[in-house]
């Protein structure tokens, strides 16, 4: 008879896995992706390096899991914000603003998982993350086009271009320094959200109104509402 893990064992294994990923995320956020190594992750998680190897036989597998975890969390945050907007145009603005605000709030981590030079074998998971970001924006853009709020255009192409512009403007080497300071991150996220809406063809006055009303959120912000006007 095959061995079946009890629910208690499953919870313990999952908790240990989560601790490893959390430690890897903290190291990437503090020091960049180069710091995400088996031994430092084990120390940060408070477990033996051999235990980490049982979950991830190589650093590459651990980093792939980290990028996938961050990707799932950030896409979920964008969806959370957009799904609570009252209409398709405000949902589009909310998705863009959420990505911008969260990237600036944890800029080094965003750089680590999206743009920091890494080993070639990590390129595919990073591309998958960028593709997921573009897909989320494209789906919101498609809805806004269908509702007549945005001029007809190729949503997938426009979304890919916007994601590239947002990454460069938020965390790329050309991004201005010091924007993560209090007050600056909010202003920068609003500026880039306004740029994106203008680029998609939203009339400027309306775009400005949307940006003013868009909460620059964490997923815990359940209080403010948007209007499509």
Buried (B, 14 or more C-beta within 10 A) or exposed (E): EEEEEEEEEEEEEEEBBEBBBBBBBBBBBEEBBEBBBBEBBBBBBEBEBEEBBEBBEEBBEBBBBBBBBBBEEBBEBBBBBBEBBEBBBBBBBBBBBBBBBBBBBBBBBBBBBBBBEBEEEBEEBBEBBBBBBBBBBBBBBBBBBEEEBBEEBEBBEBBBBBBBBBBBBBBBEEBEEEBBEEEBBBEBBBBBBBBBBBEBBBEEEBBBBBBEBBBBBEBEEEEEEBEBE
